[in-house]
Amino acid sequence: MKKLLVLVLLVGAGLTAYGYLGFRTTEFVPEVSTVLLNRGDVVDTVGATGTLEAVTTVQVGSQVSGIIEELYADFNSIVRESDVIARLEPSLFETQIEQAQANLARAEADVERLRVTLEDAETQLARSENLASRDLIADSELDAAQVSVRAAAAQLKSSEASVTQSRASLNQNEVNLGHTVITAPIDGIVIARQVDVGQTVAASMSAPELFIIAADLTKMQVIANIDESDVGRIRPGQDVTFTVDAYAAEEFTGTVSQIRLEPVVVQNVVTYATVIDVPNNELKLKPGMTATVTLEISRREDVLRVPNSALRFRPTPEMFAALNQPVPDILQRGGGAGNPGGRDEGGRSGAGGGRGEESRSGAGGGGRGGFGDMSDAERQAFRQQMQNMSPQQRAEFFAARGGGRGGPSGRGGRGASGRRRGNTNETAVAAVDRGATTIDALFAPIEVNESTGRVWVMQGDQLQAVDVRLGVTDGTATELLRASEDRLAAAQPEPDPQITELRGQITALEDGETRRNLAQLVAQLEADQSRQAPPSRPSRAGVSEGAQLVTGVTTPDGSSVEGPGGGARSPLMPQFGRGRRR
């Protein structure tokens, strides 16, 4: 019995060891993940938040102090211009009017009395002059009569001024009495009422606020806060969509009407208020709502779209080893696995090399010169000419003057430096001399910057690179303008048998560290072989609608060493499992 038990254990151990060794030598089959090159719309947008406001909002206050006696309007009341919406208690002002009327009557009586006094003094003066001519009175009596006339005339003028003052005081009190009746300054809707009947309002340094009236809620505006990094791409007339929490499933539309130049700094973040006109015919939108805004910068309809995951894919030597494929020459020559440099335009990141600063941007030289030496008549004629131009014509005119015939940087360049104007010392034309009524009309049109990239496709069982020219992106997919056929992955020479044998050993190894070291050795041998081999004819790989673009290749341990563009553990790389074995 014991011998039988020992025999069963030995057979089980043998089967286990055989299965384990067989599993270790099983060939690894890499899994290639792909995405589809499809056709559709690509929309470049900028996101922001804003607040809904009425286009015109008027705060209704009181110019006089008093107690609210009556209210004729409430929240949401529709009012017309000059409608009475409130009344203050008028008794105090009526009393002041009566007092002013009494003061005016007394002043007028004083004027009449002093006029009689003046006439009497003039009569006494005439009699004194007659007597003095016959030497019947002393000269001092004549002088006293003259002084009496002048004094009476002065008192009469003072009394007449008192009449004017009393009349003005009466008018002022009558105006104050009229201010106790509060009327609507515009047609609109009362959106706020700040007082109640019996409440005392005090108009001392500033007018107290009684009501807030919105002019027309069928037309509203969103004040969106645009970050300084995005404000350069905002222009009047751009289409806008937004949502509000009250109608989360409904999307509203609007149009950019103004980009305000006043910066708003909150916690060291600079934003600029952008005004968006919004129709509100159904009156769903209400003042103060928070809007989540999406501004459309550029739109491309029915174009080829490259998923950005395919543009982020960076193959590593371990991936080529898993595919039993040598590392392509373009990766060994220092071109890296990222975007190609050289003679292409520096894209959004300025990755391209070349001679951007010497290209078309400098071709214009000094342009046509400035306008600083104009006479007044010439300047006036120039302003008139600018006013007769459309905004687009003005933009083209000043764009042409900015750098002669130069435009965006041509071939290569170092990112933004390739877009410098050819002549930076040219005299600029002041904004007030450009014939526009607002600064928004002078903003230059938005240019769409082209960039370069590289995608990878499977041709048979070989991974091939295709350089592409890219346009507008929405963060998920990018517009494909064209694929460059003269910068594709080169056809590979016949593999060295030693390299093929070593690559086969890589797939059979279980130890990750040993596998990585052997993969690096294979990559070095392939690089040496590529440098010694004669140049080969490029393959004619390409991409078209429906093409499968590679986004990931699994390796035996699901990882690889870091490559020029980031390895399998790079945050830019999709992560995969161990793959499958056969």
C-alpha angles and dihedrals in degrees: 000000000000091000090053091050092049090049092052092050092049092050091048092049091049093051090048093051091046092051093047093050090046091052092049092055095045112123115251116233112200120222116226116207117206141179129207125255099223140169126250146101125314117198122185109208142175120217127213143146127242146165128250116236137172113258092236123023122177125195110214114210141165126255093201135049123244148107121296105247101175139005120206099177134052138181113314092011115151109226136183127220112281093015112143107246101167142004131208124215102272104193095099092053092045089055091049089052091053090049091049091050091053091049090051093051091050092049091050090050090051089052091053092048093049091047089058090047090052092050090051091049091050090051091051090048092053091050092048092050090052092051093044091054088061092043091244095130134036121260090245091065090053090050091050091053091051091050090050091055093050092047093050091050091051092049090050091054091048091051092049088052089051088054090053090048093049091049091051090049089052091050091049092052091048089052090049089051089053089051090062085075108074114205133186111261094204142015109269151093127297105237096171138025115192103182141052134208111284094024117131118230120198119205105192117124095358137017114263115241114243105164141004115216124192114209102217125350093192086078117047138161137219118222102208123190107225118195116240090243091062104032092087089068096051119100134171112265097035116139118248134194124191143168134213128207093242091063103025094165095050126080121210127201136217145155131243109247105168142012108204117218097212109106120224114206118198117170091341091307114124117212134170125218113241119194116219120190112222130187114224105180093147091049092229094132117076132194114270098026116141113239126201101214132202115189116200111226102171134358130198116186127204096359133141110271125206113203108236091229088068091051091051094053112115115182118215131205090258090059092052089047090052088052090048089239130130118244107266120251093243090065095044095049092064096262087121127207094280133079114322120251128196122079099359124100119274103252132207092307094041091240096146122097128210137080106318097146091056095047133090095315090072097040094090096064113193097344118217096317132251133293097233092109096055121126120234092259092049091047091051091050090049091052090051090051091051092050090055091055124090117241090255092052090049091050092050091047096053092039088057091048093048094073111001106247092338122121135168116340113282126211116005118333130160101274111268094004089069090065098061117128118252095237118036095173096065116127109253124222113241116247091240090059096054097083098243126127095210133031090236091072090060097057112116119242117267115259121213108225117218119217138185130238143160132238130187127224134183115244104187103313094331126100110228130188124225121191113219138191113228135200133175119009132194095195093261103053134014130215112253110219099176143327118241109231097185095061100051128130111289121243110261125243121238107292120248111250091228091054091047091052093049091048090053090053090054093064092050097051119099099191109090096206093051090048093052093049091049090048090054090050091051091049091052092049091049091050091052090048091050093052092051095045120089117252112279130215113264117250117241099236116157144164132238138165110307095025117146110236118201118241101168146001122202120229126204093267097028093248142073140189118281113275130198091277098036131286132250089285092052115117087234092059127082111240122231139185129246094287122222137295131214 
